[in-house]
Amino acid sequence: MKTIIMADVVGSSKQKANALMKTFRKLTDEVNQDAKQYIVSPLTVTLGDEFQGIVTDLTGAVNILIMFEEKIIRSGQDIKLRYVIHQGEIATPVNIHNAHGMLGKGLTD
């Protein structure tokens, strides 16, 4: 069982796409850097307004969630995220470079 964290931007279709993607990627990169101790497969922006990643455990996922929210507040950006933290199976090898190219029930549930 792996611990998976995913999030998507609430109301992203109502925001300016390029500015949102740039800000969201910057925040995601910062969290990946600052939360290395919790990350197995880095938070990877998948469709421009969402990310997924594999983390060490539930504590790591919650710490990343809090870290992300603190960074959003400090940035002054009007971004709201909807999170999912899930434990599930990943059938393929875990990609330690980005959260693409992996399959399994844990990622689809």
C-alpha atoms as a printed R data frame, in Angstrom:
    type eleno elety resid chain resno       x      y       z
1   ATOM     1    CA   MET     A     1   0.000  0.000   0.000
2   ATOM     2    CA   LYS     A     2   1.224  3.453  -0.924
3   ATOM     3    CA   THR     A     3   0.041  6.819   0.384
4   ATOM     4    CA   ILE     A     4  -1.114  9.025  -2.468
5   ATOM     5    CA   ILE     A     5  -1.930 12.726  -2.322
6   ATOM     6    CA   MET     A     6  -3.818 14.509  -5.071
7   ATOM     7    CA   ALA     A     7  -5.330 17.955  -5.357
8   ATOM     8    CA   ASP     A     8  -7.076 20.098  -7.911
9   ATOM     9    CA   VAL     A     9  -7.746 23.808  -8.102
10  ATOM    10    CA   VAL     A    10 -11.357 24.658  -7.317
11  ATOM    11    CA   GLY     A    11 -12.928 26.846 -10.009
12  ATOM    12    CA   SER     A    12  -9.873 26.773 -12.261
13  ATOM    13    CA   SER     A    13 -11.984 27.291 -15.391
14  ATOM    14    CA   LYS     A    14 -12.924 30.740 -14.093
15  ATOM    15    CA   GLN     A    15  -9.293 31.857 -13.721
16  ATOM    16    CA   LYS     A    16  -6.736 32.982 -16.286
17  ATOM    17    CA   ALA     A    17  -5.191 29.683 -17.365
18  ATOM    18    CA   ASN     A    18  -1.585 30.777 -17.996
19  ATOM    19    CA   ALA     A    19  -1.238 32.770 -14.791
20  ATOM    20    CA   LEU     A    20  -2.856 29.993 -12.748
21  ATOM    21    CA   MET     A    21  -0.619 27.287 -14.229
22  ATOM    22    CA   LYS     A    22   2.520 29.345 -13.629
23  ATOM    23    CA   THR     A    23   1.607 30.055  -9.992
24  ATOM    24    CA   PHE     A    24   0.423 26.495  -9.330
25  ATOM    25    CA   ARG     A    25   3.607 24.958 -10.763
26  ATOM    26    CA   LYS     A    26   5.761 27.367  -8.735
27  ATOM    27    CA   LEU     A    27   3.949 26.465  -5.507
28  ATOM    28    CA   THR     A    28   4.174 22.745  -6.314
29  ATOM    29    CA   ASP     A    29   7.915 23.015  -7.027
30  ATOM    30    CA   GLU     A    30   8.444 24.825  -3.720
31  ATOM    31    CA   VAL     A    31   6.554 22.168  -1.754
32  ATOM    32    CA   ASN     A    32   8.520 19.404  -3.490
33  ATOM    33    CA   GLN     A    33  11.743 21.108  -2.439
34  ATOM    34    CA   ASP     A    34  10.668 21.883   1.127
35  ATOM    35    CA   ALA     A    35   9.001 18.514   1.800
36  ATOM    36    CA   LYS     A    36  11.662 16.170   0.405
37  ATOM    37    CA   GLN     A    37  11.626 14.078   3.569
38  ATOM    38    CA   TYR     A    38   7.991 13.085   2.916
39  ATOM    39    CA   ILE     A    39   8.106 12.554  -0.851
40  ATOM    40    CA   VAL     A    40   8.515  9.204  -2.581
41  ATOM    41    CA   SER     A    41   7.320 10.386  -6.021
42  ATOM    42    CA   PRO     A    42   7.173 14.184  -6.308
43  ATOM    43    CA   LEU     A    43   3.992 16.170  -6.578
44  ATOM    44    CA   THR     A    44   3.529 16.397 -10.331
45  ATOM    45    CA   VAL     A    45   1.156 18.805 -12.058
46  ATOM    46    CA   THR     A    46  -0.794 16.576 -14.414
47  ATOM    47    CA   LEU     A    47  -3.410 18.678 -16.224
48  ATOM    48    CA   GLY     A    48  -2.345 22.195 -15.350
49  ATOM    49    CA   ASP     A    49  -4.755 22.540 -12.448
50  ATOM    50    CA   GLU     A    50  -4.115 19.354 -10.445
51  ATOM    51    CA   PHE     A    51  -1.263 17.382  -8.971
52  ATOM    52    CA   GLN     A    52  -0.582 13.896  -7.720
53  ATOM    53    CA   GLY     A    53   2.288 12.379  -5.797
54  ATOM    54    CA   ILE     A    54   3.263  9.494  -3.561
55  ATOM    55    CA   VAL     A    55   4.378 10.245  -0.028
56  ATOM    56    CA   THR     A    56   5.891  8.329   2.881
57  ATOM    57    CA   ASP     A    57   2.752  8.006   4.982
58  ATOM    58    CA   LEU     A    58  -0.373  9.780   6.232
59  ATOM    59    CA   THR     A    59   1.677 12.128   8.425
60  ATOM    60    CA   GLY     A    60   3.734 13.148   5.401
61  ATOM    61    CA   ALA     A    61   0.572 13.770   3.360
62  ATOM    62    CA   VAL     A    62  -0.971 15.954   6.060
63  ATOM    63    CA   ASN     A    63   2.270 17.918   6.488
64  ATOM    64    CA   ILE     A    64   2.409 18.507   2.725
65  ATOM    65    CA   LEU     A    65  -1.222 19.651   2.702
66  ATOM    66    CA   ILE     A    66  -0.525 22.136   5.495
67  ATOM    67    CA   MET     A    67   2.676 23.304   3.808
68  ATOM    68    CA   PHE     A    68   0.838 23.866   0.522
69  ATOM    69    CA   GLU     A    69  -1.911 25.872   2.223
70  ATOM    70    CA   GLU     A    70   0.621 28.020   4.116
71  ATOM    71    CA   LYS     A    71   2.449 28.780   0.866
72  ATOM    72    CA   ILE     A    72  -0.801 29.772  -0.844
73  ATOM    73    CA   ILE     A    73  -1.646 32.143   2.019
74  ATOM    74    CA   ARG     A    74   1.849 33.678   2.022
75  ATOM    75    CA   SER     A    75   1.751 34.119  -1.758
76  ATOM    76    CA   GLY     A    76  -1.456 36.157  -1.542
77  ATOM    77    CA   GLN     A    77  -2.911 34.131  -4.423
78  ATOM    78    CA   ASP     A    78  -6.619 33.379  -4.611
79  ATOM    79    CA   ILE     A    79  -6.235 29.613  -5.044
80  ATOM    80    CA   LYS     A    80  -8.397 27.036  -3.292
81  ATOM    81    CA   LEU     A    81  -7.462 23.358  -3.484
82  ATOM    82    CA   ARG     A    82  -9.558 20.235  -3.059
83  ATOM    83    CA   TYR     A    83  -7.363 17.417  -1.695
84  ATOM    84    CA   VAL     A    84  -7.553 13.641  -1.670
85  ATOM    85    CA   ILE     A    85  -5.294 11.505   0.517
86  ATOM    86    CA   HIS     A    86  -5.616  7.814  -0.226
87  ATOM    87    CA   GLN     A    87  -3.825  4.567   0.532
88  ATOM    88    CA   GLY     A    88  -3.840  2.057  -2.287
89  ATOM    89    CA   GLU     A    89  -1.937 -0.296  -4.526
90  ATOM    90    CA   ILE     A    90   0.315  0.835  -7.335
91  ATOM    91    CA   ALA     A    91   0.876 -2.003  -9.792
92  ATOM    92    CA   THR     A    92   3.841 -0.507 -11.646
93  ATOM    93    CA   PRO     A    93   7.221  0.552 -10.271
94  ATOM    94    CA   VAL     A    94   7.084  3.883  -8.429
95  ATOM    95    CA   ASN     A    95   8.561  6.671 -10.533
96  ATOM    96    CA   ILE     A    96  10.815  8.662  -8.186
97  ATOM    97    CA   HIS     A    97  11.295 11.497 -10.702
98  ATOM    98    CA   ASN     A    98   7.642 12.439 -11.320
99  ATOM    99    CA   ALA     A    99   4.187 11.008 -10.712
100 ATOM   100    CA   HIS     A   100   3.554 10.073 -14.355
101 ATOM   101    CA   GLY     A   101   3.648  6.630 -15.898
102 ATOM   102    CA   MET     A   102   2.347  4.704 -12.920
103 ATOM   103    CA   LEU     A   103  -0.773  2.572 -12.838
104 ATOM   104    CA   GLY     A   104  -2.789  0.976 -10.099
105 ATOM   105    CA   LYS     A   105  -6.027  0.966  -8.223
106 ATOM   106    CA   GLY     A   106  -4.603  3.408  -5.692
107 ATOM   107    CA   LEU     A   107  -4.261  6.077  -8.373
108 ATOM   108    CA   THR     A   108  -7.644  5.480  -9.991
109 ATOM   109    CA   ASP     A   109  -9.734  5.241  -6.812
